[in-house]
């Protein structure tokens, strides 16, 4: 066992695994439900609703397990140790609520809108966030782009 792991374990025990130690942003049950609705819009329809819900759930699990600063190993040909960047999910809950608020301004919750209206709301949100291409990995600029990046940069994508 590495010294670093021992110190992390001791620190987690002493602090009770406090949220501020992990730097973790938690997704509520409502956020996960909204993430599934978002997945049905931004992921390929050919996957079917059950599969898009599954992918959105996997993304939520990935967010929960994310550990900023974790050892990411050495890059190919690089003598420097790489670490995982800060948690990209800190604004996901707020962004999901903004999407729902935009839908409610059109007269219904996001989940109740027709697919074309959902796509228009998501496209507008991405445009407002300045997203013009998918990141290589989720980076926190917008939850819709990060969900797509998570899927399309995976082996299943």
ROLOLO-794333 format. One line per field, with one value per residue (C-alpha): z, y, x; chain. Coordinates in nm, 4 decimals. Layout:
BEGIN
w	[Z|...] $
v	[Y|...] $
u	[X|...] $
kette	[A|...] $
This chain:
BEGIN
w	[0.0000|-0.0918|0.1693|-0.0153|0.0129|0.3841|0.4466|0.2395|0.4343|0.7683|0.6632|0.5467|0.8770|1.0868|0.8950|0.8624|0.4853|0.4844|0.1542|0.1544|0.1735|-0.1393|-0.3254|-0.4422|-0.5924|-0.5319|-0.7754|-0.6116|-0.7158|-0.9064|-1.0849|-1.1928|-1.3232|-1.5146|-1.6432|-1.7839|-1.9626|-2.0986|-2.2148|-2.4167|-2.6086|-2.6556|-2.7022|-3.0237|-3.0435|-3.2091|-2.8671|-2.7322|-2.4130|-2.1847|-2.3064|-2.2880|-1.9296|-1.8518|-1.9973|-1.8026|-1.4873|-1.5594|-1.6056|-1.2672|-1.1111|-1.2761|-1.1255|-0.7793|-0.8005|-0.9385|-0.7258|-0.8206|-0.7929|-0.8234|-0.9814|-1.3570|-1.4268|-1.6645|-2.0173|-2.3053|-2.3282|-2.0375|-1.7236|-1.5255|-1.3183|-1.4389|-1.2018|-1.2585|-1.2895|-1.0540|-1.0451|-1.3536|-1.1966|-0.9546|-1.1697|-1.3112|-1.0696|-1.1448|-1.5213|-1.5086|-1.3175|-1.5775|-1.8540|-1.6655|-1.6019|-1.9755|-2.0439|-1.7858|-1.9543|-2.2615|-2.0552|-1.9246|-1.7355|-1.9533|-1.9259|-2.0669|-2.3753|-2.7241|-2.8561|-3.0888|-2.8032|-2.5805|-2.8517|-2.8997|-2.5260|-2.5052|-2.8201|-2.6717|-2.3418|-2.5230|-2.7319|-2.4203|-2.2609|-2.5694|-2.6561|-3.0209|-2.9951|-2.7533|-2.5027|-2.4885|-2.1395|-1.9253|-1.8283|-1.6487|-1.9050|-1.9540|-1.8379|-2.1844|-2.3515|-2.0706|-2.0982|-2.4727|-2.4203|-2.1640|-2.4111|-2.7461|-2.6124|-2.4582|-2.6277|-2.6553|-2.8364] $
v	[0.0000|0.3400|0.6049|0.8399|0.5907|0.5448|0.9203|0.9620|0.6831|0.8317|1.1773|1.0374|0.8550|1.1588|1.3898|1.1407|1.1504|1.5089|1.6383|1.9265|1.6841|1.5023|1.8195|1.6225|1.7636|1.5320|1.4874|1.4656|1.2086|1.4867|1.5735|1.2103|1.2013|1.5246|1.3800|1.0814|1.3167|1.5095|1.1852|1.1025|1.4270|1.4429|1.0743|0.8863|0.7977|0.4689|0.3481|0.3521|0.5097|0.2247|0.2452|0.6289|0.6076|0.3485|0.5687|0.8715|0.6578|0.5459|0.9101|0.9948|0.7078|0.8394|1.1844|1.0325|0.8366|1.1279|1.2183|1.5396|1.5242|1.1460|0.9987|0.9609|0.8132|0.9353|1.0372|0.8661|1.0109|1.2482|1.2413|1.4294|1.2658|1.3666|1.4150|1.4260|1.7861|1.9414|1.7891|1.9050|1.8457|2.1377|2.3246|2.0313|2.0642|2.4340|2.3731|2.1006|2.3350|2.6089|2.3661|2.2804|2.6504|2.7214|2.4376|2.5671|2.9069|2.7241|2.5847|2.2413|2.0661|1.9493|1.5842|1.6669|1.8622|1.7167|1.6077|1.9087|2.1557|1.9668|1.9798|2.3543|2.4199|2.2119|2.3742|2.7177|2.6197|2.4913|2.8072|3.0254|2.8240|2.8822|2.5127|2.4622|2.1222|1.8324|1.8229|1.5225|1.4502|1.6129|1.9572|2.1241|2.3872|2.2330|1.9115|1.8312|1.8574|1.6582|1.3789|1.3605|1.3675|1.0890|0.8710|0.9551|0.9276|0.5876|0.2520|0.2248|0.5588] $
u	[0.0000|0.1374|0.2002|-0.0347|-0.3221|-0.2626|-0.2683|-0.5859|-0.7533|-0.6525|-0.7702|-1.1055|-1.1538|-1.0600|-1.2917|-1.5737|-1.5436|-1.6697|-1.8021|-1.5523|-1.2608|-1.3731|-1.4691|-1.7696|-2.0870|-2.3789|-2.6630|-3.0049|-3.2643|-3.4438|-3.1185|-3.0722|-3.4299|-3.3662|-3.0382|-3.2282|-3.4692|-3.1723|-3.0123|-3.3226|-3.2648|-2.8867|-2.8039|-2.8876|-3.2580|-3.1571|-3.0374|-3.3919|-3.5155|-3.4086|-3.0474|-3.0314|-3.1644|-2.8968|-2.6207|-2.7462|-2.7438|-2.3877|-2.2890|-2.4474|-2.2491|-1.9315|-2.0013|-2.0538|-1.7284|-1.5232|-1.2219|-1.0459|-0.6685|-0.6594|-0.3495|-0.4080|-0.0667|0.1979|0.1087|0.2807|0.6326|0.5716|0.7857|0.5195|0.2512|-0.0939|-0.3859|-0.7603|-0.8862|-1.1456|-1.4923|-1.6829|-2.0245|-2.0408|-2.2949|-2.4926|-2.7853|-2.8216|-2.7972|-3.0616|-3.2945|-3.2337|-3.3339|-3.6529|-3.7255|-3.6902|-3.9341|-4.1820|-4.1640|-4.2982|-4.5851|-4.4769|-4.1972|-3.9081|-4.0202|-4.3657|-4.2523|-4.2438|-3.8999|-3.8616|-3.9217|-3.6779|-3.4099|-3.4668|-3.4259|-3.1080|-2.9662|-3.0340|-2.8696|-2.5606|-2.5435|-2.5698|-2.2880|-2.0717|-2.0453|-1.9557|-1.7836|-1.7718|-1.4868|-1.2538|-1.3850|-1.6551|-1.5270|-1.8188|-1.9102|-2.2550|-2.4163|-2.5587|-2.2175|-2.0576|-2.3144|-2.2526|-1.8741|-1.9043|-2.0943|-1.9349|-1.5797|-1.6516|-1.6105|-1.9910|-2.0115] $
kette	[A|A|A|A|A|A|A|A|A|A|A|A|A|A|A|A|A|A|A|A|A|A|A|A|A|A|A|A|A|A|A|A|A|A|A|A|A|A|A|A|A|A|A|A|A|A|A|A|A|A|A|A|A|A|A|A|A|A|A|A|A|A|A|A|A|A|A|A|A|A|A|A|A|A|A|A|A|A|A|A|A|A|A|A|A|A|A|A|A|A|A|A|A|A|A|A|A|A|A|A|A|A|A|A|A|A|A|A|A|A|A|A|A|A|A|A|A|A|A|A|A|A|A|A|A|A|A|A|A|A|A|A|A|A|A|A|A|A|A|A|A|A|A|A|A|A|A|A|A|A|A|A|A|A|A|A|A] $
